[in-house]
Amino acid sequence: MQAVKIDQYGDESVLQLVEVPTPAPAPDEVLIRVCAASVNPIDWKIRDGAGARFGMQLPIFLGSEIAGVVARVGANVAEWRVGDAVYGTVKAGGYADYVLAKPAALAPKPAALDFAHAAAIPLAALTAWQALFGLADLRAGQRVLIAGAAGSVGALAVQLAKAKGAIVTGLASGGNEALVRGLGAAAFVDYTAQPFEDVVSGMDVVFDAVGGDTFERAFGCVKKGGTLVTAVAFPTPEQAAQHGIRAVRVASQPNREQLDQIGQLVAAGQLRARVAQVFPLAQVSAAQRLSKEGHSRGKIILQPGNGR
Ligand SMILES: NC(=O)c1ccc[n+]([C@@H]2O[C@H](COP(=O)([O-])OP(=O)(O)OC[C@H]3O[C@@H](n4cnc5c(N)ncnc54)[C@H](OP(=O)(O)O)[C@@H]3O)[C@@H](O)[C@H]2O)c1
Protein backbone atom coordinates (compact mmCIF):
# COMPACT_ATOMS: atom_id res chain seq x y z
CA MET A 1 0.00 0.00 0.00
CA GLN A 2 1.02 3.64 -0.31
CA ALA A 3 1.66 5.91 2.68
CA VAL A 4 3.26 9.29 3.30
CA LYS A 5 6.28 9.37 5.60
CA ILE A 6 9.07 11.68 6.59
CA ASP A 7 12.46 10.46 7.72
CA GLN A 8 13.81 13.95 8.39
CA TYR A 9 12.25 17.27 9.40
CA GLY A 10 11.93 20.08 6.89
CA ASP A 11 9.77 21.69 4.20
CA GLU A 12 7.45 19.86 1.78
CA SER A 13 10.41 18.26 0.04
CA VAL A 14 10.82 15.80 2.95
CA LEU A 15 7.38 14.29 2.27
CA GLN A 16 7.71 10.89 0.62
CA LEU A 17 5.01 8.74 -0.88
CA VAL A 18 6.30 5.23 -0.24
CA GLU A 19 5.22 1.64 -0.75
CA VAL A 20 4.90 -0.24 2.56
CA PRO A 21 3.30 -3.54 3.64
CA THR A 22 -0.35 -3.23 4.67
CA PRO A 23 -0.31 -3.55 8.47
CA ALA A 24 -2.18 -6.30 10.30
CA PRO A 25 -4.37 -5.25 13.22
CA ALA A 26 -3.34 -6.24 16.76
CA PRO A 27 -6.12 -7.97 18.77
CA ASP A 28 -7.45 -4.59 19.99
CA GLU A 29 -7.16 -2.73 16.68
CA VAL A 30 -9.02 -2.40 13.39
CA LEU A 31 -7.58 -1.85 9.94
CA ILE A 32 -9.29 0.94 8.02
CA ARG A 33 -9.27 1.35 4.26
CA VAL A 34 -8.84 5.11 4.12
CA CYS A 35 -11.28 6.85 1.77
CA ALA A 36 -10.36 10.39 2.87
CA ALA A 37 -7.68 11.80 5.19
CA SER A 38 -7.66 15.36 6.46
CA VAL A 39 -4.64 17.62 6.29
CA ASN A 40 -4.34 19.35 9.66
CA PRO A 41 -1.93 22.12 10.67
CA ILE A 42 -0.40 19.73 13.23
CA ASP A 43 0.77 17.54 10.32
CA TRP A 44 3.02 20.18 8.74
CA LYS A 45 4.01 21.48 12.19
CA ILE A 46 5.29 17.95 12.98
CA ARG A 47 7.00 17.86 9.57
CA ASP A 48 8.62 21.25 10.16
CA GLY A 49 10.22 20.02 13.40
CA ALA A 50 7.57 20.00 16.13
CA GLY A 51 7.78 16.20 15.99
CA ALA A 52 11.22 16.41 17.61
CA ARG A 53 9.90 18.71 20.36
CA PHE A 54 7.03 16.25 20.97
CA GLY A 55 9.59 13.43 21.36
CA MET A 56 8.41 11.61 18.21
CA GLN A 57 10.77 9.14 16.55
CA LEU A 58 11.57 9.28 12.82
CA PRO A 59 10.41 7.95 10.45
CA ILE A 60 6.97 9.45 11.04
CA PHE A 61 3.89 8.45 9.08
CA LEU A 62 1.63 11.50 8.96
CA GLY A 63 -2.14 11.91 9.28
CA SER A 64 -4.46 11.69 12.25
CA GLU A 65 -8.03 12.30 10.99
CA ILE A 66 -9.73 9.90 8.59
CA ALA A 67 -12.93 8.47 7.18
CA GLY A 68 -13.01 5.03 5.62
CA VAL A 69 -14.24 1.47 5.72
CA VAL A 70 -13.30 -1.26 8.20
CA ALA A 71 -11.15 -3.76 6.28
CA ARG A 72 -10.06 -6.13 9.10
CA VAL A 73 -10.84 -6.42 12.79
CA GLY A 74 -8.54 -7.65 15.56
CA ALA A 75 -9.52 -10.76 17.48
CA ASN A 76 -10.77 -8.83 20.54
CA VAL A 77 -12.78 -6.21 18.68
CA ALA A 78 -16.52 -6.70 19.08
CA GLU A 79 -17.97 -3.32 18.08
CA TRP A 80 -16.89 -3.13 14.42
CA ARG A 81 -17.39 -5.42 11.44
CA VAL A 82 -15.66 -5.54 8.08
CA GLY A 83 -17.47 -3.14 5.75
CA ASP A 84 -18.57 -0.62 8.41
CA ALA A 85 -18.16 2.98 7.24
CA VAL A 86 -16.45 4.94 10.02
CA TYR A 87 -14.78 8.23 10.82
CA GLY A 88 -12.42 9.15 13.62
CA THR A 89 -8.89 9.86 14.71
CA VAL A 90 -5.74 7.75 14.52
CA LYS A 91 -2.41 8.18 16.26
CA ALA A 92 -0.47 8.36 13.00
CA GLY A 93 -0.39 7.17 9.42
CA GLY A 94 -3.75 8.44 8.15
CA TYR A 95 -2.20 9.69 4.89
CA ALA A 96 -2.24 6.16 3.48
CA ASP A 97 -4.29 3.52 1.73
CA TYR A 98 -4.82 1.71 5.04
CA VAL A 99 -4.32 2.69 8.68
CA LEU A 100 -4.63 1.00 12.06
CA ALA A 101 -7.11 2.49 14.53
CA LYS A 102 -8.32 1.93 18.07
CA PRO A 103 -11.99 0.89 18.02
CA ALA A 104 -12.97 3.54 20.61
CA ALA A 105 -11.51 6.35 18.48
CA LEU A 106 -14.02 5.62 15.70
CA ALA A 107 -17.73 6.22 15.24
CA PRO A 108 -20.14 5.39 12.42
CA LYS A 109 -19.68 7.77 9.50
CA PRO A 110 -22.68 10.14 9.43
CA ALA A 111 -24.85 8.79 6.62
CA ALA A 112 -25.52 12.26 5.24
CA LEU A 113 -21.83 12.90 4.54
CA ASP A 114 -19.54 11.58 1.85
CA PHE A 115 -16.13 10.39 3.03
CA ALA A 116 -14.35 13.68 2.29
CA HIS A 117 -16.81 15.71 4.37
CA ALA A 118 -16.83 13.07 7.11
CA ALA A 119 -13.02 13.22 7.35
CA ALA A 120 -13.29 16.98 7.91
CA ILE A 121 -15.06 16.51 11.23
CA PRO A 122 -13.67 14.23 13.96
CA LEU A 123 -10.43 15.86 15.18
CA ALA A 124 -11.65 19.40 14.56
CA ALA A 125 -15.05 18.86 16.16
CA LEU A 126 -13.64 17.00 19.18
CA THR A 127 -11.19 19.88 19.71
CA ALA A 128 -13.99 22.43 19.62
CA TRP A 129 -16.29 20.26 21.77
CA GLN A 130 -13.69 19.59 24.45
CA ALA A 131 -12.61 23.25 24.51
CA LEU A 132 -16.10 24.74 24.70
CA PHE A 133 -18.08 22.18 26.68
CA GLY A 134 -15.28 20.51 28.63
CA LEU A 135 -12.67 23.09 29.63
CA ALA A 136 -14.80 26.25 29.31
CA ASP A 137 -18.13 24.69 30.39
CA LEU A 138 -19.98 26.95 27.92
CA ARG A 139 -23.69 27.34 28.78
CA ALA A 140 -26.77 28.50 26.90
CA GLY A 141 -27.07 32.27 26.94
CA GLN A 142 -23.36 32.91 27.52
CA ARG A 143 -21.32 35.10 25.18
CA VAL A 144 -18.43 33.45 23.34
CA LEU A 145 -15.82 34.80 20.92
CA ILE A 146 -14.47 32.27 18.41
CA ALA A 147 -11.12 33.41 16.99
CA GLY A 148 -10.45 31.70 13.68
CA ALA A 149 -14.17 31.29 13.07
CA ALA A 150 -13.77 30.48 9.37
CA GLY A 151 -11.19 27.73 9.93
CA SER A 152 -11.76 24.00 10.26
CA VAL A 153 -11.86 24.02 14.07
CA GLY A 154 -13.38 27.50 14.40
CA ALA A 155 -16.26 26.91 11.97
CA LEU A 156 -17.29 23.79 13.87
CA ALA A 157 -16.88 25.70 17.17
CA VAL A 158 -19.27 28.41 15.94
CA GLN A 159 -21.88 25.78 15.08
CA LEU A 160 -21.43 23.81 18.32
CA ALA A 161 -21.68 26.96 20.45
CA LYS A 162 -24.78 28.06 18.53
CA ALA A 163 -26.37 24.62 18.94
CA LYS A 164 -25.76 24.93 22.70
CA GLY A 165 -27.63 28.23 22.77
CA ALA A 166 -24.62 30.49 23.30
CA ILE A 167 -24.35 33.92 21.69
CA VAL A 168 -21.46 33.74 19.26
CA THR A 169 -19.12 36.43 17.96
CA GLY A 170 -16.95 35.20 15.10
CA LEU A 171 -13.49 36.60 14.34
CA ALA A 172 -12.13 36.19 10.80
CA SER A 173 -11.21 38.32 7.78
CA GLY A 174 -14.00 40.35 6.16
CA GLY A 175 -14.44 38.05 3.17
CA ASN A 176 -15.62 35.34 5.52
CA GLU A 177 -18.35 37.36 7.24
CA ALA A 178 -21.29 35.82 5.34
CA LEU A 179 -19.89 32.34 5.91
CA VAL A 180 -19.40 32.84 9.66
CA ARG A 181 -22.78 34.47 10.17
CA GLY A 182 -24.32 31.64 8.13
CA LEU A 183 -22.83 29.16 10.61
CA GLY A 184 -24.68 30.87 13.45
CA ALA A 185 -22.59 33.81 14.66
CA ALA A 186 -24.77 36.66 15.96
CA ALA A 187 -21.90 39.13 15.55
CA PHE A 188 -18.80 39.27 13.37
CA VAL A 189 -15.47 41.08 13.74
CA ASP A 190 -13.08 41.55 10.80
CA TYR A 191 -9.57 41.31 12.24
CA THR A 192 -8.14 43.07 9.19
CA ALA A 193 -10.31 46.17 9.71
CA GLN A 194 -9.55 46.95 13.35
CA PRO A 195 -7.87 45.53 16.46
CA PHE A 196 -10.53 43.07 17.61
CA GLU A 197 -9.81 43.74 21.28
CA ASP A 198 -11.01 47.33 20.74
CA VAL A 199 -14.52 46.12 19.93
CA VAL A 200 -14.90 42.83 21.84
CA SER A 201 -15.12 42.73 25.63
CA GLY A 202 -16.95 41.02 28.48
CA MET A 203 -16.99 37.55 26.92
CA ASP A 204 -17.82 34.63 29.18
CA VAL A 205 -15.62 32.45 26.99
CA VAL A 206 -13.04 33.06 24.27
CA PHE A 207 -11.97 30.13 22.12
CA ASP A 208 -8.71 30.84 20.31
CA ALA A 209 -8.01 28.71 17.23
CA VAL A 210 -5.39 31.11 15.86
CA GLY A 211 -2.64 31.55 18.47
CA GLY A 212 0.28 34.00 18.43
CA ASP A 213 -0.63 37.63 18.70
CA THR A 214 -4.36 36.82 18.54
CA PHE A 215 -4.03 34.69 21.66
CA GLU A 216 -2.10 37.42 23.53
CA ARG A 217 -4.68 40.08 22.67
CA ALA A 218 -7.67 37.84 23.45
CA PHE A 219 -7.06 38.08 27.21
CA GLY A 220 -8.61 41.55 27.20
CA CYS A 221 -11.84 40.26 25.65
CA VAL A 222 -12.69 37.90 28.53
CA LYS A 223 -14.75 39.12 31.48
CA LYS A 224 -13.31 38.71 35.00
CA GLY A 225 -13.85 35.11 36.06
CA GLY A 226 -14.35 34.02 32.46
CA THR A 227 -12.31 31.49 30.46
CA LEU A 228 -9.88 31.75 27.58
CA VAL A 229 -9.30 28.36 25.98
CA THR A 230 -6.74 28.05 23.21
CA ALA A 231 -6.08 25.23 20.77
CA VAL A 232 -2.74 26.71 19.76
CA ALA A 233 -0.90 28.64 22.50
CA PHE A 234 0.47 27.71 25.92
CA PRO A 235 -1.06 30.01 28.54
CA THR A 236 0.77 30.50 31.84
CA PRO A 237 -0.90 30.75 35.26
CA GLU A 238 0.69 34.20 35.63
CA GLN A 239 -1.02 35.51 32.47
CA ALA A 240 -4.38 34.22 33.68
CA ALA A 241 -3.95 35.66 37.18
CA GLN A 242 -2.93 39.05 35.78
CA HIS A 243 -6.26 39.26 33.92
CA GLY A 244 -8.40 37.61 36.59
CA ILE A 245 -9.52 34.84 34.23
CA ARG A 246 -8.92 31.12 33.63
CA ALA A 247 -6.65 30.40 30.67
CA VAL A 248 -6.26 26.82 29.49
CA ARG A 249 -5.08 24.86 26.47
CA VAL A 250 -7.14 22.12 24.87
CA ALA A 251 -5.35 18.98 23.71
CA SER A 252 -8.03 16.99 21.92
CA GLN A 253 -8.50 13.35 22.88
CA PRO A 254 -10.35 10.55 21.09
CA ASN A 255 -13.85 10.16 22.54
CA ARG A 256 -16.45 7.79 21.10
CA GLU A 257 -19.35 9.20 23.11
CA GLN A 258 -18.64 12.77 21.98
CA LEU A 259 -18.17 11.63 18.37
CA ASP A 260 -21.58 9.98 18.52
CA GLN A 261 -23.15 13.22 19.78
CA ILE A 262 -21.34 15.13 17.05
CA GLY A 263 -22.75 12.64 14.53
CA GLN A 264 -26.25 13.28 15.87
CA LEU A 265 -25.81 17.03 15.32
CA VAL A 266 -24.69 16.31 11.75
CA ALA A 267 -27.76 14.13 11.22
CA ALA A 268 -29.98 16.88 12.63
CA GLY A 269 -28.47 19.41 10.21
CA GLN A 270 -26.95 21.46 13.05
CA LEU A 271 -23.35 20.76 12.12
CA ARG A 272 -21.99 21.14 8.61
CA ALA A 273 -18.51 20.24 7.42
CA ARG A 274 -16.78 22.17 4.69
CA VAL A 275 -14.20 20.85 2.25
CA ALA A 276 -11.92 23.37 0.59
CA GLN A 277 -10.11 21.06 -1.81
CA VAL A 278 -9.48 17.37 -2.41
CA PHE A 279 -6.02 16.20 -3.53
CA PRO A 280 -4.81 12.73 -4.51
CA LEU A 281 -2.32 11.32 -2.02
CA ALA A 282 0.50 11.91 -4.51
CA GLN A 283 -0.10 15.67 -4.23
CA VAL A 284 0.47 15.76 -0.48
CA SER A 285 3.05 18.56 -0.84
CA ALA A 286 0.57 20.89 -2.52
CA ALA A 287 -2.07 20.00 0.06
CA GLN A 288 0.20 20.80 3.00
CA ARG A 289 1.41 24.02 1.33
CA LEU A 290 -2.20 25.19 1.05
CA SER A 291 -2.89 24.31 4.69
CA LYS A 292 0.20 26.18 5.85
CA GLU A 293 -0.95 29.35 4.06
CA GLY A 294 -3.59 29.43 6.81
CA HIS A 295 -6.57 30.85 4.94
CA SER A 296 -8.30 27.85 3.39
CA ARG A 297 -12.10 27.91 3.50
CA GLY A 298 -12.73 24.43 4.83
CA LYS A 299 -10.73 21.27 5.21
CA ILE A 300 -8.05 20.12 2.81
CA ILE A 301 -8.52 16.44 2.06
CA LEU A 302 -6.24 13.73 0.71
CA GLN A 303 -7.81 10.89 -1.24
CA PRO A 304 -5.78 7.66 -1.41
CA GLY A 305 -6.13 5.29 -4.33
CA ASN A 306 -6.24 2.10 -2.19
CA GLY A 307 -4.43 0.27 -4.96
CA ARG A 308 -7.18 1.06 -7.47
N1 LIG B 1 -4.80 21.57 20.55
C1 LIG B 1 -5.46 20.73 19.76
O1 LIG B 1 -5.88 19.64 20.19
C2 LIG B 1 -5.69 21.12 18.34
C3 LIG B 1 -6.51 20.33 17.52
C4 LIG B 1 -6.77 20.76 16.21
C5 LIG B 1 -6.20 21.94 15.75
N2 LIG B 1 -5.37 22.65 16.57
C6 LIG B 1 -4.75 23.90 16.08
O2 LIG B 1 -5.78 24.85 15.87
C7 LIG B 1 -5.39 25.74 14.85
C8 LIG B 1 -6.50 25.87 13.82
O3 LIG B 1 -6.62 24.65 13.13
P1 LIG B 1 -7.57 24.54 11.86
O4 LIG B 1 -7.53 23.12 11.41
O5 LIG B 1 -8.87 25.18 12.16
O6 LIG B 1 -6.76 25.45 10.82
P2 LIG B 1 -7.25 26.07 9.45
O7 LIG B 1 -8.52 25.45 9.00
O8 LIG B 1 -6.08 26.02 8.53
O9 LIG B 1 -7.52 27.59 9.84
C9 LIG B 1 -7.48 28.55 8.85
C10 LIG B 1 -8.36 29.69 9.30
O10 LIG B 1 -7.65 30.55 10.19
C11 LIG B 1 -8.19 31.84 10.02
N3 LIG B 1 -7.26 32.87 10.48
C12 LIG B 1 -5.96 33.04 10.12
N4 LIG B 1 -5.44 34.10 10.78
C13 LIG B 1 -6.44 34.61 11.56
C14 LIG B 1 -6.53 35.70 12.48
N5 LIG B 1 -5.47 36.48 12.73
N6 LIG B 1 -7.70 35.91 13.12
C15 LIG B 1 -8.77 35.12 12.89
N7 LIG B 1 -8.76 34.08 12.02
C16 LIG B 1 -7.60 33.83 11.38
C17 LIG B 1 -8.41 31.93 8.53
O11 LIG B 1 -9.46 32.84 8.31
P3 LIG B 1 -9.21 34.08 7.33
O12 LIG B 1 -8.92 33.46 5.98
O13 LIG B 1 -10.49 34.82 7.43
O14 LIG B 1 -8.01 34.79 7.88
C18 LIG B 1 -8.81 30.52 8.12
O15 LIG B 1 -10.21 30.39 8.04
C19 LIG B 1 -4.06 25.20 14.29
O16 LIG B 1 -2.97 25.92 14.86
C20 LIG B 1 -4.04 23.77 14.76
O17 LIG B 1 -2.73 23.23 14.89
C21 LIG B 1 -5.10 22.27 17.84
The ligand as an ORCA input file, in Angstrom:
! r2SCAN-3c Opt
* xyz 0 1
  N      -4.795     21.574     20.555
  C      -5.456     20.728     19.758
  O      -5.881     19.642     20.192
  C      -5.695     21.120     18.336
  C      -6.514     20.329     17.522
  C      -6.773     20.759     16.214
  C      -6.196     21.941     15.747
  N      -5.367     22.650     16.570
  C      -4.750     23.902     16.084
  O      -5.782     24.855     15.869
  C      -5.387     25.744     14.846
  C      -6.496     25.875     13.820
  O      -6.617     24.647     13.132
  P      -7.568     24.538     11.860
  O      -7.531     23.122     11.412
  O      -8.875     25.184     12.161
  O      -6.757     25.446     10.823
  P      -7.251     26.066      9.448
  O      -8.524     25.450      8.996
  O      -6.084     26.022      8.535
  O      -7.523     27.593      9.843
  C      -7.477     28.549      8.848
  C      -8.357     29.685      9.302
  O      -7.654     30.549     10.195
  C      -8.186     31.843     10.025
  N      -7.261     32.872     10.478
  C      -5.961     33.039     10.119
  N      -5.443     34.101     10.779
  C      -6.438     34.608     11.563
  C      -6.530     35.700     12.480
  N      -5.469     36.481     12.726
  N      -7.696     35.914     13.115
  C      -8.771     35.124     12.892
  N      -8.760     34.083     12.016
  C      -7.595     33.829     11.376
  C      -8.412     31.928      8.532
  O      -9.457     32.843      8.309
  P      -9.215     34.081      7.333
  O      -8.920     33.461      5.984
  O     -10.487     34.823      7.432
  O      -8.008     34.794      7.880
  C      -8.813     30.521      8.123
  O     -10.207     30.386      8.039
  C      -4.061     25.204     14.290
  O      -2.972     25.924     14.862
  C      -4.040     23.769     14.760
  O      -2.733     23.235     14.892
  C      -5.105     22.270     17.836
*
